[in-house]
Amino acid sequence: MSAPAEHPSLLTPRATPGWFRPGSFVLGLAGALIALSCLGWWLGRYDRYPYFTRFFPAISPEVSYYPTVAEMGAIVRTRCRPDQVLVIVGGNSIFYGSGQPAEMMWTRRLQELLGDRYCVVNLAFRGASASDGAAVVAEVLRREFPRQIYVANVGTLQGINPLGSIPYRFIFWEAYYKGELERYAPRDQIVHAYFWDDRTHRSEWLDTAGRVWLDRALHFRDFWNWVARDWFFTVPTAYYPTLAEGLRARNSFSDREGNFDDTPFRQRFRADTLELETNITRGFTGPHYERTADGGWSMRSPEKKEFEWFIRAAMPEPLRRRTLIVVSKNSPFYVQRLPADERARDEQSYGDSLTIWRAAGYRATTYTDDFAASDYGDRAHLTVSGGRKLAALVAENIRPMVVELGYLSP
C-alpha cells in the first residue's frame, strides 16, 4: 500500500500577505514615532492653561497627573514678558495658598503690591519642599529669564533635600537627566550616593535615567499630558472616584479651593486636636536643641552641620543669591500654649534658622510679630488676611533684592 500523498499546503511556504511589506511597515513605524515625538515636543512648549492659577488637585500628582518641566516652563513663558522680573513661587501648601480661594490667594496680592514690572507665577505643590518642582523650573529657566527671583517657604530648622521630596522628585530627575540643570559637584555627589552607595536604590537607576532619556527623544510624557488635559483621563482617584469624573479631561476642572474664613474660629482650632497640634508645634524644635549650662538652649551640632551641608548642596551659589526663603511660623494659638522655656526655644529657632540660611548665601526672612491667630486657618495655613500679610512681607524683601542683583534701578 502506497503512502498517502503530502497535502500541498504542507509543502509550499505560506506566502506573505500582499498588503504587508516589512520595509514599508518599519518606515511607517519610524515615521509615526518621529511625528509623535515632534508633536509631543511642540505640545510641551505650548501653554494649555489659559486660566492657570496654581497646581490645584485636578492637575497635580495628587491625582496622578504629572506636569513636565516643559509644561511648567510654558506656563511661565506665556505669562512673563521679557521686560519683567520673574518671581517663581514654590514651597508647600502654605505658599500654594490652601484655604485661600483662587481670586483671593496671597500670590495675587503679591502681584498687586509688586506691580507691572514683575510677574508672579505660583508653582507650589501641596506637601512639597523648597527644592521641589518650582525650584527646578526656576533653574531650568535661569538663562531665558535671567532677571528672576525664586521664593519658597520652609519650617523652622527645616533643610531641603537637593533631590526634592519623593512625591515630586520626578521633576528633578527629568531636568537632571535631560541636562537642563547647572553642573554642580555637591549635588552630583548626592545623586551618585543615592543610586550607588545605597543598595536599595541601585536597581532604580536604569529605570529612572532610562525613562528620562527615552522621553528626551520621544516626548511621550508631554504628548500624554496633552491627551489628559484636553481629551480624557484614565486614572480614577480619591478626589474624583467615579468613572465619569476619572475620565474627564483635566482642563474641565477649575480651582475651587475653599475659604478658611467660612469656618468659625472654634472649628479651625478644635479642642479635640489641641494636644496633638501643640505637640506637633513642640516637635519642630525639640529634637534639635539641648540645654546649656545657664539654662538656655543650644542647637545640637550634628543636626546643625547636616542642615548647613544640605542647603548648600541644594543649589549652586549664584542661584542661592536670588532665592528668598521664608521660614513659616506655627499659629500663636498653639505656640502660646507651650511652657515659657519651650516658647523661648521656639523663638530662638527662627533666629538660628535665618542665620544658617543667610550664611549659606540665601536671602531669608520670617513672619513678623503682627501675624495673629486669626490670620491662620489651622496650625500652619493662612487665611486671606494672613496671606495679605505674607504678600506684604515677601514684597518688602523682594524689592531690595532686585536692586542689589542689578535687575532694577532703585
ABEGO torsion letter per residue (X at the ends): XBBBBBBAAAABBBBBBAABBAAAAAAAAAAAAAAAAAAAAAAAABBABAABABBBAAABAAAGBBBBAAAAAAAAAAABBAABBBBBBBEBAAAAGBGBBAAABAAAAAAAAAEAABBBBBABBBGBBAABAAAAAAAAAAAABABBBBBBBBBBGBBBBAAEBAAAAAAAAAAAAAGABBBBAAAAAAAAAAAAABAAAAAAAAAAAAAAAAAAAAGAAAAAAAAAAAABBABBBAABABAAAAABBAAABBBABBBAAABBAAAABBAAAAAAAAAAAAAAAAAABBBBAAGBBBBBAAAAAAAAAAAAAABBAAAAAABBBBBBBBBAAAAAABBAAAAAAAAAAAAAAAAAAAAAGBBBBBBBAABBAAABABAABBBAAAAAAAAAAAAAAAAAAAAAAGABBX
